[in-house]
Amino acid sequence: MTLDQKKTGQFLKALRNEKKLTQEQLADQFNVSNRSVSRWETGSNLPDISLLVEIADFYDVDVREIIDGERKSEMMDKETREVAEKMATYAGNEKDRMLKGVQTAGIAGVVITLLAIIMQIRGYDVYKPDVNRSLGIFLTFLAFTAMSVLTLYVTGILKKISKHRKIVILIRVLTIILLVAVTHCVLGGFLVVGLFAVSIYSAKVKVTNDTADYNTYIHSREIDTEYMMGKQPIFDIFPETLNAPVDEFQITYYNPWDPQYIVYMTLDYGDEYDAEIARLEEIGVEDYEGIYTVTGEPAGYDIVAMDSDEYHGFVYAMIPENGTGNTKITYCAVVFCNYFLDVDVHDYMKDQYLLPGFDAGKNNPYKKQMMGK
């Protein structure tokens, strides 16, 4: 004989209606959810065997009547009842053992995830964001929240504490404090990254050939105080003013987050040539080979002054090699930070003026070498 769950469900519903109880009231009686009662009565599920005897006693019916979904002419005899009660007790003991294991694992999981959150938050600097770490903190917090709710529900603590207003308020306050700490790290980190992305997206490459813009970008107070080659202003090699006829002139400026400059210009000094050469030779030539894989001077030129920096790049002045009677000096600069340029230097600097071997692309080998220190 097969079990008709729908018939059993209708019988349970009829019994509840006889007692004039709501599903919520019955759920409270047997310490189950409203949804469980609803499933019993629709026949989509049946009560645990551990509950059958309790339900039968509550409705004053035979367990067999519940299973068959209809009243019988005679009640279950004592022996049958004892067997059912023993089965219910056995099932209940098995359920308790399993539940204790789940409870222990749940509590351990809550403690571990809480410690993981605290360890990840400690020392987190939102001004040096790490997206992977921010995401890890956020996911750990979600795991902590889910595990906490599940553990409280399985242990039955959730239902108990919901009746105590002060405990509920305390839990809410502690949760808010933890949430604020997590938000500080996660949103702070993503906010900095977001602002960085916006600044890169909105920044425009500015190229000027107008000599009137010279001191807008060269020797401005902001540049001289913020960008230094060692202890000297970064454009110390460049003349204070364009005090000689200009043969060629181009400044490229790009500022997605930190200023970047690509500059070349050639001035014809005429009778003042020797004086300018003397000034440049006094500055001297710093070691530069090997930095950003540079191998030497541009072909056909002699470098007369060089400021080089492992972080900021190069500023230099040069003259034609063996240029007897020459009165022209070419000044060049490729200035950036964070060990790479955001633009292709070849698009904005004549190749004849570039230092051979120079590579400051986003994945340049020199950057990998320096970042790996």
N, C-alpha and C positions, 0 to 999 in steps of 0.2 A: 504494500500500500504506500503510495507516494504522498509526500507532505504537500498540502495545499497552503502555501504561505499567504495567499490573498485571503483565503477563508479564515485563517488564523488571525490575520490582521483585522478583518471585519469584526471577528468575535471580541478581540481586545478593545476595539473602538466601542462596541456595544456595552462591554463591561464598564468602560470609563464613563460613558454617558449615563449608565444606570446610577453611578455614584455622583453624577452631576459635577464632574471635575474637568478642568481645562487641561490641555496637553502640558502647559507650563506647570500646573499644580502637580500633575502626575510625575513630571520630570524631576521636580524637587523632592518628591516622595522617595524616588529611587536613585537620586543623585546622578542623573544622566541629563543630557541636553534635550531641548525641545525637539531638535531634529531627529534624535534617536527614537523618541516616542512616535513622531510622524512616520518614520520608516517602518516601525512595528505595525502601525495601523494600516499602512498602504500595502504591506506585504513585501516590500523591497528588502526588508531585513527582519531578523527575529531577535528577541532578547537573548543575551548570553545565558547559557545553561545555569550559571550561578545565580541568575535573577529569577528563573522560572518558579522556584518554590516560593520565593518572596511574593511574586506577583499572584501566584495561586492563593496563598494565604490572604493577601490583601483583598482579593476579589471573592474569597471563600469559594473557590472552585478547585477542581482536580487538575493536576498538571496535564493529564491526558486530554482533558477537555480543551485546554489551551492549544495543545498540539493539534488536536482534531478539528478545532474551530467550532465546537458545539457542545452543549451541555449533555451529560450522561445521566442515566437514571440512578446510578449508584456512585458513591465517592470512592476514591482510591483507597485500598486497604492499607493497613499499617506498614506491611512489609514493602510494598511498592513505594510508599512515601519515604521510608527510611533509605531505600536505594537511591531515590531522586535526591534526597538531602545530602547523601554521601558523595554523589556525583557532583552536586553543586559545590560542596566543600572542597573537593579535589580540584575542580576547575578554578575555584577561587584562590586556592593555594598556589596553583601554577601561575595564575594571573598575577598574584602578589609578587612571586619571585621574579617574573619577567619585569614587572613594573619597577621593582627595586633596582634592577640592573639599569633600566632606562633612566631612572631618577639619578642614580650615581653618575652615569655617563653625562647626563644633562648638566648636573651641577659642576662637574669637572670641566665640561665644555664652556660653560659660562665664565668660570674663573680664568681659564686659559685665554679665551678671547678678550676678556677684560685686560689681562696682563699684556696681551699682544698690542692692544690699542694704546695703553700707557707707554709701552716701550717705543712704539712708533712715533708717538706724539712728542716724547722727550727730545729736546734739542732740535726740533724741526724748525727750519728758518724759512718763512714764507717769502722772503726776499731772494732766496736762492731755491726756487721751486723745483721739485722733483715730481713730475706728473705720475710716474709709476708708484712712487711712495704715497702720494696723495690718494690715488685710486686704491692702493692697498689698505690705507687707513679707512677709507669709506666702506669698502667691501667687508673689512673686519668688523666695523661697527654694525653693518646690516646683519652679519652672522651673529654677533653678540645679541642684538635685539631679538632676532628670531629664536635663538636658542634660549634666551631668558624667558620669553613668553611661553614657549613649548614646555620648558622645565617647570615653570610655575603652574601650568595647566595640568601636566601629568602628575605632579606631586599633590595636586589639590590645594596648593597654597594660594593660587590665584583667586579661587572662589572665596577662601577665608579672608584674605586681606582686602578684598573688594568691599567687605562689610565694615572695615575700619577706616574712617575718613582720614585720620592723621597719618596712618601708614601709607595710604594712597598718595597723600600730598608729599610726604617725604620721598617716596619713590619717584614721583614726578619731578621734584626739585633735583634729585641726584641725576636723573636722566637728562634733564635740561642742561645741567653743568657739563656732563659728558658730551652732550650734543654740541654745546658751544665750543668745547675744546676741539672736537673733531671738525666742526665747521670752520674753525679758525685755520686749521691746517689744510683742509681740503679746498674750501672756497678761496682761502688766501693764496694757496699755491696756484690754483686754476685762474684766479683773477690776475696774478702777475703774468702768467703765461698768456692769458687772454689779452692783456694790455700790450704785451710784447708783440703778439700776433697782429693786433690792430695797428700798432705803430709801424710795423714792417709793411702792412698792406697799404697804409695811408701815406707812407713816406715816398717822395718822388726824387728821382735822380736829377740834380740841377747841374747843367753844363753852361758855363759862361766863357765868352771870348772877349768880354768887355773889360778893359784894363781898369775902368772905374770901380770894378768890383774887387780889386786886388785886396785891399785891406778889410773888406767885409769878411773875407775868408782867411787871409794871411795876416799874422801879427795882431789880430783882434785880441782884446783883453781876455775874452772867454777861452780862446784857444791857447794863449800863452800861459794861462793859469791852470787849465785843466789837462792839457796835453804836454807832457814833458819828455824829452829824450835825456834820461838821466836827470841832471839838475838844470839843464838848459831848455828854454822854450823850443817847441818842436820844429818851428820854422826859422831857427836862429841862422841857418845858412842863407836863407832868402834875404835880399836887401830890404831895408826898412821901407823904402818907397821905390817906385819904378822911376829911378833917376837917370835912365838911359833909354835910347830908342828901342822899341819893342819889335823884334822880328816876328815872333809868334807867341801866342798866349792862350792857354786853356786851363780852366779850373773845373774839376768835377767834384761835386759835393753831394754826399748821400748820408742821411741820418735816420736809419730805421730805429736805432736805440742809442748807439754811440756814433759820433761823427766819423766819417770816412772821407779821405781826400785823395784825388789823383790829379797831380798838377805837372804841367811842363810849360816852360817859357824860355825864350832865348832873347837876351838883351845884347845890344851892340854898344860897348862902352867907349870905343874910340880912344881918345887920349887918357881916359880914366881907367883903362883896362888893367894896367899894372897895379894900381891902388886896390882895385877890387880883388885881383888875384892874391895880393898880399893879405887882405882881410880873410879870404877863404883859406889860405894856407896856414894862417894862424889858428883857425878852427881845427884844421887837420882832418885826417881820414881815419875813422874808427874801423876796427876789424868788422868785416861784413860777410866775408865768404863763408858759405855753409848755412847762414841764416836763411830760412825759407828756400833752401837748396840753391842759393845763388852761387855761381862759380867764378865770377870776376867782373871786369869792366865791360860795358857795352862795346861792341866791335867798332874800332875807329875812334874811340874817345879815351881821354885820360881823366880820371876822377881827381879833382883838386880839393874837395871837401866832402865829408860823409858823416852823417849822424845815422847810426843804425841801432835798432832796438829789437830784441827778441819778441817783444809784445806788440810794438806799434809799427814796425816796418822800417822804411828808409826815406831819408831826405838827403839829396846830394847835388853837387854842382860839378860840371865837367866841361872840358874844352876839346876841340878836335885834336886827334893825335898828330904830333909833328906839324902843328898848324902854324908855320912861320908867317908872321904878319897878321895872325888872327887877332881880332878884337871882340869876339863874341863868346859869351858864356851861357850855357844851357843849365837851367835849374829844374830839378825833378823831385817829385814827392809821391810816395805811395804810403799813405798813413791809414791805419785801422786799429782795431783791438780784438781781443779774444782769439787771436791767432788765425783769423781768416777775413777775407773780403766778401761782401755780399754781392758784388758785381764782378763782371769779367774785366780784368784790367786791360786786356787787349782791345776792348771796345772804346777805351777812353785815353789810352796812352799809345803814342807811336812806338812800334816795336823796336825801332832803332835806338830809343832812349831807355828801354827796359833793361834791367840787370839780367844777364843771361842765366837761365835756369830758374828764375824767380817763379815760385808757385805758392799763392796764398788762397787757393780755392777752398771751398768749404770742407773738403776732405783731404787737404794737403798733408803730405807725410810729416812735415815739420810740426804741424799742429798735433798730430798723433804722438809724435815723439815728446813734445813738451807737456801735453796733457797726461801722458803716461808716467811722468816723473813722480 
